[in-house]
Amino acid sequence: MAVFDKFAEKYDEGHVNAVKASGFKPDYFHEYKLKEIFAYLKLIGWAEKKLTILNFGCGTGNSEKYIKQYLPNSSICSTDVSEECIRVAIKANQVLSDVTFRYYDGKNIPFENNFDIIFIFNVFHHILRKNQTEILQMLSGKLKNNGLLFMFELNPINPLTLWVAINNDYKFDKNAKLLSPIYAYKILKNTGFKIYKIKYTIFFPNFLSLFLPLEKYLSWLPLGAHYYYIVGK
Ligand SMILES: C[S@@+](CC[C@H](N)C(=O)[O-])C[C@H]1O[C@@H](n2cnc3c(N)ncnc32)[C@H](O)[C@@H]1O
């Protein structure tokens, strides 16, 4: 049984509590990732393309509606080691078209095709360190030669993030261990990925939302609550 099987039904509730201190609802965090990704894809002329996307570690399927909103021409394949999460995700996303959720057995991605884009949203801190490079290699094998992989993670350098992780992820998953941006760089590099970009995000809580427009100027500052890498082969 996967760790998240027990929490699938309550996952969203737990997430609401975990991010309460920020003053935002979980959807804020799900949507901002797509806003970031869309901005980058627009820059490189990919936003309107019919992209095949793998959402690795999709959880209960909270990102798919935003993937479809920002990249409506995309075809989405989402997978997770938690069968329960997949069950919840299928039920919650019935209205979306060209989105397929499938259980991942921890070895083989259950989709035959290779992908233009792979998303990994807050998954790697739940994967044992000794398995991370092997999983990245497997994902690299599922990425097309000119494809892009976006890896978002929680930044342990940010005290609020650490507090949230301790009060949520660390409580029910004894294997959870946040990845520092330097550590994430190393495993991506060791896998053979070319690193195109790192960006730090989420600097201000809701009560300081006046300053949110400044966040885009701070993406170089390693103090954001999240960070993400854009890499390719
Ligand atoms: C914090 S949740 C994030 C879910 C989703 N990506 C999101 O942003 O809402 C972490 C997810 O990673 C999944 N996970 C953990 N280990 C995994 C593995 N080895 N392969 C695929 N998914 C995994 C868990 O089942 C869980 O659904």
The ligand as an SDF file (V2000), in Angstrom:
LIG
                    3D

 27 29  0  0  0  0  0  0  0  0999 V2000
    2.6080   15.9940   -1.9290 C   0  0  0  0  0  0  0  0  0  0  0  0
    1.7890   14.9230   -3.0460 S   0  0  0  0  0  0  0  0  0  0  0  0
    1.7430   15.9350   -4.5090 C   0  0  0  0  0  0  0  0  0  0  0  0
    0.6310   15.5530   -5.4050 C   0  0  0  0  0  0  0  0  0  0  0  0
    0.4950   16.4230   -6.6550 C   0  0  0  0  0  0  0  0  0  0  0  0
    1.6620   16.3790   -7.4870 N   0  0  0  0  0  0  0  0  0  0  0  0
    0.1530   17.8350   -6.2760 C   0  0  0  0  0  0  0  0  0  0  0  0
    0.9420   18.7370   -6.5660 O   0  0  0  0  0  0  0  0  0  0  0  0
   -0.9210   18.0610   -5.7010 O   0  0  0  0  0  0  0  0  0  0  0  0
    3.0320   13.7250   -3.4540 C   0  0  0  0  0  0  0  0  0  0  0  0
    2.5420   12.6230   -4.3780 C   0  0  0  0  0  0  0  0  0  0  0  0
    3.6590   11.8510   -4.7980 O   0  0  0  0  0  0  0  0  0  0  0  0
    3.2630   10.5150   -4.9110 C   0  0  0  0  0  0  0  0  0  0  0  0
    4.4410    9.6530   -4.8980 N   0  0  0  0  0  0  0  0  0  0  0  0
    5.2250    9.3260   -3.8630 C   0  0  0  0  0  0  0  0  0  0  0  0
    6.1960    8.4920   -4.2540 N   0  0  0  0  0  0  0  0  0  0  0  0
    6.0230    8.3060   -5.5980 C   0  0  0  0  0  0  0  0  0  0  0  0
    6.7110    7.5360   -6.5860 C   0  0  0  0  0  0  0  0  0  0  0  0
    7.7700    6.7870   -6.3000 N   0  0  0  0  0  0  0  0  0  0  0  0
    6.2560    7.5780   -7.8490 N   0  0  0  0  0  0  0  0  0  0  0  0
    5.1690    8.3350   -8.1570 C   0  0  0  0  0  0  0  0  0  0  0  0
    4.4710    9.0660   -7.2690 N   0  0  0  0  0  0  0  0  0  0  0  0
    4.9000    9.0450   -5.9980 C   0  0  0  0  0  0  0  0  0  0  0  0
    2.3340   10.3120   -3.7170 C   0  0  0  0  0  0  0  0  0  0  0  0
    1.5160    9.1650   -3.8650 O   0  0  0  0  0  0  0  0  0  0  0  0
    1.5710   11.6340   -3.7340 C   0  0  0  0  0  0  0  0  0  0  0  0
    0.4060   11.5470   -4.4910 O   0  0  0  0  0  0  0  0  0  0  0  0
  1  2  1  0
  2  3  1  0
  2 10  1  0
  3  4  1  0
  4  5  1  0
  5  6  1  0
  5  7  1  0
  7  8  2  0
  7  9  1  0
 10 11  1  0
 11 12  1  0
 11 26  1  0
 12 13  1  0
 13 14  1  0
 13 24  1  0
 14 15  1  0
 14 23  1  0
 15 16  2  0
 16 17  1  0
 17 18  1  0
 17 23  2  0
 18 19  1  0
 18 20  2  0
 20 21  1  0
 21 22  2  0
 22 23  1  0
 24 25  1  0
 24 26  1  0
 26 27  1  0
M  CHG  2   2   1   9  -1
M  END
$$$$
